[in-house]
Amino acid sequence: MKMLKSLPVWPLAAPIAGWLFLFGSTFNLGGAYQILLVAGLIGSVLAAVYHAEVVAHRIGEPYGTLVLALAVTLIEVALIVSLMLAGGPETTGLARDTVFAAIMIILNGIVGICLLLGAGRHREQTFGLLGVSASLATLAAIAVLTLVLPNYTSSTAGPFYNSSQLIFIAVISLVLYGTFVLVQTVRHRDYFLPKEAVGDEEVHAAPPTPTVAWVSAGALLVCLGAVVLLAKSLAPALETAIAAMGAPKTLVGIVIAAIVLLPEGLAAVRAARANRLQTSLNLALGSALASIGLTIPAVVVVSLATGLTITLGLDIKSTVLLLLSLMVATLSLGTGRTTVMQGTVHLVIFAVYLFTTIVP
């Protein structure tokens, strides 16, 4: 009872309500029921942010940000794999589109908002350059090897890898991501630690008890599961609305990816506004790395096991935007200090990405 009293009611009730709304959607209760699904989705997202911060406060940085990144990515991978198995050949580009959308949302949308709002409130913010440089170097390598290089190999025509190349690139992705996690959590953990302000009461507050932390960890998984499945349930209505607007179907993937990334995005923005930009960047860049470093190996296994062909290579427009995003991120985060200028540049690139998706 004492443990339950130490947690507010709403973070525990919100995901339960989300799952109940999800169960109710199986009875075809009409279009008005979509409002409840949206409410359950928003509540589950906010509850996920709360529980992630409880866990992060207990285990400390950078482990806390890693927990949220891995939890979201593992559920995202499960969703992609299930859709691939159910959709068959029509879903050959699903993993590529989802990973690319996640990278653009994180690298330009989330990072841009964090830099703009953080600098808008504190004028100039600082962070550890070594940790961010390691994150960007790893992200650039994995992104180009998995999403750009397939267009230029000659063993198989088109934006594809053959079986041996798929196995090799899956191993390379795991090696790069595994090495990054080792550096982040063990060998050079200090590179990713935020500079804590002496007067920051939230940082120096007493950590939750182990029992409370375990309850929040379990509730976090429940919340994230509800977020993904509610987003999937809302997808048909979203597709209908987008088709009615005459927009391309690829916009559906962007919207769903944005919903799945909302817990990390909100947590990152809250940290930036509290002048903890290091935590924000750990969340954002770590999420992008987890998304691509774990998703690609998973879909490679599915492809080899089922015989499904997976399309990995991006088209020319998307390749240009990806390389521009990586270059700008390297420059804007290359000094250890940020202002509203960097945030504005990232958000402009994100706006271009969204606009050229709708108006290709």
C-alpha positions as CSV (number, residue, x, y, z in Angstrom):
1,M,0.0,0.0,0.0
2,K,2.8,2.4,0.8
3,M,4.4,1.6,-2.5
4,L,1.1,2.4,-4.4
5,K,0.7,5.6,-2.4
6,S,4.1,6.8,-3.6
7,L,2.9,6.7,-7.2
8,P,0.1,9.0,-8.6
9,V,-3.0,7.2,-9.7
10,W,-3.1,8.6,-13.3
11,P,0.1,7.0,-14.6
12,L,-1.2,3.6,-13.5
13,A,-4.8,4.1,-14.7
14,A,-4.0,5.7,-18.1
15,P,-2.5,2.6,-19.8
16,I,-5.2,0.4,-18.3
17,A,-7.8,2.6,-19.8
18,G,-5.9,2.5,-23.1
19,W,-5.9,-1.3,-23.2
20,L,-9.6,-1.3,-22.3
21,F,-10.4,1.1,-25.1
22,L,-8.3,-1.1,-27.4
23,F,-10.4,-4.1,-26.4
24,G,-13.6,-2.2,-27.0
25,S,-12.5,-1.4,-30.6
26,T,-13.0,-5.0,-31.5
27,F,-16.8,-4.6,-31.2
28,N,-17.0,-2.1,-34.1
29,L,-18.7,0.7,-32.1
30,G,-18.5,3.3,-34.9
31,G,-16.4,6.2,-35.9
32,A,-17.1,8.2,-32.7
33,Y,-15.3,5.5,-30.7
34,Q,-12.0,6.7,-32.4
35,I,-12.1,9.7,-30.0
36,L,-11.7,7.3,-27.0
37,L,-8.8,5.6,-28.8
38,V,-7.1,8.9,-29.3
39,A,-7.7,9.8,-25.6
40,G,-6.2,6.4,-24.6
41,L,-3.2,7.0,-26.9
42,I,-2.5,10.4,-25.4
43,G,-2.9,9.2,-21.8
44,S,-0.6,6.2,-22.5
45,V,2.1,8.5,-24.0
46,L,2.0,10.8,-21.0
47,A,2.1,7.9,-18.6
48,A,5.1,6.4,-20.4
49,V,7.0,9.6,-20.0
50,Y,6.3,9.7,-16.3
51,H,7.3,6.0,-15.7
52,A,10.5,6.4,-17.8
53,E,11.6,9.4,-15.7
54,V,10.9,7.4,-12.5
55,V,13.1,4.5,-13.8
56,A,15.8,7.0,-15.1
57,H,15.9,8.8,-11.7
58,R,16.4,5.4,-9.9
59,I,19.2,4.0,-12.1
60,G,20.8,7.3,-13.1
61,E,22.2,8.5,-16.4
62,P,22.9,7.4,-19.1
63,Y,21.1,4.1,-18.2
64,G,17.7,5.8,-17.8
65,T,17.7,7.2,-21.3
66,L,18.9,3.8,-22.7
67,V,16.0,2.0,-21.0
68,L,13.4,4.2,-22.8
69,A,15.1,4.0,-26.1
70,L,15.4,0.2,-26.0
71,A,11.8,-0.3,-24.7
72,V,10.3,1.8,-27.5
73,T,12.6,0.3,-30.2
74,L,11.9,-3.3,-29.2
75,I,8.1,-2.8,-29.4
76,E,8.6,-0.9,-32.7
77,V,10.6,-3.9,-34.1
78,A,7.8,-6.3,-33.0
79,L,5.2,-4.2,-34.8
80,I,7.2,-4.0,-38.0
81,V,7.9,-7.7,-38.0
82,S,4.3,-8.6,-37.4
83,L,3.2,-6.3,-40.2
84,M,5.7,-7.8,-42.5
85,L,4.6,-11.3,-41.8
86,A,0.9,-10.3,-42.2
87,G,1.4,-8.1,-45.3
88,G,3.7,-10.3,-47.4
89,P,5.4,-8.9,-50.5
90,E,3.6,-5.5,-50.3
91,T,5.6,-4.6,-47.2
92,T,9.1,-5.0,-48.7
93,G,9.9,-1.3,-48.0
94,L,8.2,-1.1,-44.6
95,A,11.3,-1.4,-42.5
96,R,13.2,1.1,-44.7
97,D,10.4,3.7,-44.6
98,T,9.9,3.3,-40.8
99,V,13.6,3.6,-40.0
100,F,14.0,6.6,-42.3
101,A,11.0,8.3,-40.8
102,A,12.3,7.7,-37.3
103,I,15.7,9.1,-38.1
104,M,14.3,12.3,-39.7
105,I,11.8,12.8,-36.8
106,I,14.4,12.3,-34.2
107,L,17.4,14.0,-35.8
108,N,15.5,17.1,-37.1
109,G,12.1,17.2,-35.4
110,I,12.9,16.2,-31.8
111,V,16.4,17.6,-31.7
112,G,15.2,20.8,-33.4
113,I,12.4,21.4,-30.9
114,C,14.7,20.6,-27.9
115,L,17.4,23.1,-29.2
116,L,14.8,25.8,-30.0
117,L,12.8,25.6,-26.8
118,G,15.9,25.0,-24.6
119,A,17.8,28.0,-26.0
120,G,14.6,30.1,-26.1
121,R,14.4,29.6,-22.3
122,H,18.0,29.6,-21.3
123,R,19.6,31.6,-24.3
124,E,22.5,29.2,-24.7
125,Q,22.9,25.5,-23.6
126,T,25.9,23.3,-23.3
127,F,26.5,19.5,-23.4
128,G,29.3,17.0,-23.5
129,L,30.8,17.0,-27.0
130,L,32.5,13.6,-26.8
131,G,29.3,11.6,-26.2
132,V,27.4,13.4,-28.9
133,S,30.2,13.0,-31.4
134,A,30.3,9.2,-30.7
135,S,26.5,9.0,-31.2
136,L,26.6,11.0,-34.5
137,A,29.6,9.0,-35.9
138,T,27.8,5.7,-35.2
139,L,24.5,6.9,-36.5
140,A,26.1,8.2,-39.8
141,A,27.9,4.9,-40.3
142,I,24.8,2.7,-39.7
143,A,22.4,4.9,-41.7
144,V,24.6,5.1,-44.8
145,L,25.5,1.4,-44.8
146,T,21.9,0.3,-44.4
147,L,19.9,2.9,-46.3
148,V,22.2,4.3,-49.0
149,L,24.9,1.7,-49.9
150,P,22.3,-0.9,-51.2
151,N,21.6,1.5,-54.2
152,Y,25.3,1.1,-55.3
153,T,26.1,-2.6,-54.9
154,S,26.2,-4.6,-58.1
155,S,25.5,-8.2,-56.9
156,T,21.7,-7.5,-57.0
157,A,20.1,-4.9,-59.3
158,G,18.0,-2.3,-57.5
159,P,17.9,-1.0,-53.9
160,F,18.5,-4.5,-52.5
161,Y,21.2,-6.6,-50.7
162,N,21.6,-10.2,-51.5
163,S,21.5,-12.8,-48.7
164,S,25.1,-12.8,-47.8
165,Q,25.2,-9.0,-47.9
166,L,22.1,-8.9,-45.7
167,I,23.8,-11.1,-43.1
168,F,26.9,-9.0,-43.2
169,I,25.1,-5.7,-42.8
170,A,23.0,-7.1,-39.9
171,V,26.1,-8.2,-38.1
172,I,27.8,-4.8,-38.8
173,S,24.7,-3.0,-37.4
174,L,24.7,-5.1,-34.2
175,V,28.5,-4.6,-33.8
176,L,28.2,-0.8,-34.1
177,Y,25.2,-0.5,-31.8
178,G,26.6,-3.0,-29.3
179,T,29.9,-1.1,-29.2
180,F,28.1,2.2,-28.7
181,V,26.1,0.8,-25.8
182,L,29.3,-0.5,-24.2
183,V,31.0,2.9,-24.6
184,Q,27.9,4.7,-23.3
185,T,27.3,2.5,-20.2
186,V,30.7,1.1,-19.2
187,R,34.0,2.3,-20.8
188,H,33.2,6.0,-21.2
189,R,30.0,6.5,-19.3
190,D,31.3,10.0,-18.2
191,Y,31.0,11.2,-21.8
192,F,27.2,10.9,-21.6
193,L,26.6,12.3,-18.1
194,P,24.8,15.6,-17.8
195,K,26.2,18.5,-15.9
196,E,23.8,18.8,-13.0
197,A,22.9,22.2,-11.7
198,V,23.3,22.6,-8.0
199,G,19.9,24.2,-7.6
200,D,18.1,21.6,-9.8
201,E,15.7,20.1,-7.2
202,E,14.4,17.5,-9.7
203,V,17.8,16.1,-10.2
204,H,18.8,16.0,-6.6
205,A,15.5,14.7,-5.2
206,A,15.6,11.4,-3.4
207,P,15.4,8.5,-5.9
208,P,12.4,6.2,-5.8
209,T,12.6,2.9,-3.9
210,P,13.5,-0.3,-5.9
211,T,9.9,-1.5,-5.6
212,V,8.5,1.7,-7.1
213,A,11.2,1.6,-9.8
214,W,10.3,-2.0,-10.8
215,V,6.5,-1.1,-10.8
216,S,7.3,1.8,-13.1
217,A,9.5,-0.3,-15.3
218,G,6.6,-2.8,-15.8
219,A,4.1,0.0,-16.3
220,L,6.4,1.5,-18.9
221,L,6.2,-1.6,-21.0
222,V,2.4,-1.7,-20.6
223,C,2.2,1.9,-21.7
224,L,4.5,1.5,-24.7
225,G,2.5,-1.6,-25.8
226,A,-0.7,0.4,-25.6
227,V,0.9,3.2,-27.6
228,V,2.0,1.0,-30.4
229,L,-1.3,-1.1,-30.6
230,L,-3.5,2.0,-30.3
231,A,-1.5,3.6,-33.1
232,K,-1.9,0.5,-35.2
233,S,-5.7,0.5,-34.5
234,L,-6.0,4.1,-35.5
235,A,-4.1,3.5,-38.7
236,P,-7.1,2.6,-41.0
237,A,-9.0,5.7,-40.0
238,L,-5.8,7.7,-40.6
239,E,-5.3,6.1,-44.0
240,T,-8.9,7.0,-44.9
241,A,-8.4,10.6,-43.9
242,I,-5.1,10.9,-45.7
243,A,-6.6,9.4,-48.9
244,A,-9.4,11.9,-48.7
245,M,-6.9,14.7,-48.6
246,G,-5.1,13.3,-51.6
247,A,-1.8,12.9,-49.7
248,P,0.5,9.9,-50.4
249,K,0.3,6.8,-48.3
250,T,3.9,7.3,-47.0
251,L,2.5,10.0,-44.8
252,V,0.7,7.3,-42.7
253,G,4.1,5.8,-41.8
254,I,5.4,9.2,-40.7
255,V,2.4,9.8,-38.5
256,I,2.6,6.4,-36.9
257,A,6.3,6.7,-36.3
258,A,5.8,10.1,-34.7
259,I,3.2,8.6,-32.3
260,V,5.5,5.8,-31.4
261,L,8.3,8.2,-30.7
262,L,6.1,10.6,-28.6
263,P,7.2,9.2,-25.2
264,E,10.9,9.8,-26.0
265,G,10.1,13.1,-27.6
266,L,8.2,14.5,-24.7
267,A,10.8,13.3,-22.2
268,A,13.6,14.9,-24.3
269,V,11.7,18.3,-24.6
270,R,11.1,18.3,-20.8
271,A,14.8,17.7,-20.2
272,A,15.8,20.5,-22.6
273,R,13.4,23.0,-21.0
274,A,14.9,22.1,-17.6
275,N,18.4,22.9,-19.0
276,R,19.5,19.3,-19.2
277,L,20.3,19.2,-22.9
278,Q,22.8,16.3,-22.4
279,T,19.9,14.1,-21.3
280,S,17.8,15.3,-24.3
281,L,20.5,14.4,-26.8
282,N,21.1,11.1,-25.1
283,L,17.4,10.3,-25.5
284,A,17.2,11.5,-29.1
285,L,20.4,10.2,-30.6
286,G,20.2,7.0,-28.6
287,S,16.7,6.4,-29.9
288,A,17.8,6.9,-33.5
289,L,20.7,4.4,-33.0
290,A,18.5,1.8,-31.3
291,S,15.8,2.2,-34.0
292,I,18.2,1.4,-36.9
293,G,20.7,-0.8,-35.1
294,L,18.0,-3.2,-33.9
295,T,15.3,-3.0,-36.6
296,I,17.6,-3.8,-39.5
297,P,19.0,-7.1,-38.0
298,A,15.4,-8.1,-37.0
299,V,14.0,-7.7,-40.5
300,V,17.0,-9.4,-42.0
301,V,16.2,-12.5,-39.9
302,V,12.6,-12.3,-41.0
303,S,13.6,-11.9,-44.6
304,L,16.0,-14.9,-44.6
305,A,13.5,-17.1,-42.7
306,T,10.5,-16.3,-44.8
307,G,12.1,-15.6,-48.2
308,L,10.6,-12.1,-48.3
309,T,12.6,-9.5,-50.2
310,I,13.3,-6.4,-48.3
311,T,13.9,-3.0,-49.9
312,L,16.6,-1.0,-48.0
313,G,17.9,1.6,-50.4
314,L,16.3,5.1,-50.3
315,D,15.3,7.1,-53.4
316,I,17.4,10.1,-54.4
317,K,15.3,12.7,-52.7
318,S,15.4,10.8,-49.4
319,T,19.1,10.2,-49.7
320,V,19.8,13.9,-50.1
321,L,17.7,14.7,-47.0
322,L,19.4,12.0,-45.0
323,L,22.9,13.2,-45.8
324,L,21.9,16.8,-45.3
325,S,20.5,16.0,-41.9
326,L,23.6,14.1,-40.8
327,M,25.9,16.9,-42.1
328,V,23.9,19.6,-40.3
329,A,23.7,17.7,-37.1
330,T,27.5,17.2,-37.1
331,L,28.0,20.9,-37.6
332,S,25.3,22.2,-35.2
333,L,26.3,19.8,-32.4
334,G,30.0,20.1,-33.1
335,T,30.8,22.9,-30.7
336,G,29.2,21.8,-27.4
337,R,27.0,24.9,-27.4
338,T,23.6,25.6,-29.0
339,T,21.4,28.6,-29.6
340,V,18.0,29.1,-31.3
341,M,19.8,29.2,-34.6
342,Q,20.7,25.4,-34.6
343,G,17.2,24.5,-33.5
344,T,15.6,26.6,-36.3
345,V,17.8,25.0,-39.0
346,H,16.9,21.4,-37.9
347,L,13.2,22.3,-37.8
348,V,13.4,23.8,-41.3
349,I,14.9,20.6,-42.6
350,F,12.2,18.6,-40.9
351,A,9.5,20.9,-42.5
352,V,11.1,20.3,-45.9
353,Y,11.0,16.5,-45.3
354,L,7.3,16.7,-44.4
355,F,6.4,19.0,-47.3
356,T,8.3,16.9,-49.9
357,T,6.6,13.8,-48.6
358,I,3.2,15.3,-49.2
359,V,4.2,17.2,-52.4
360,P,7.0,15.0,-53.9
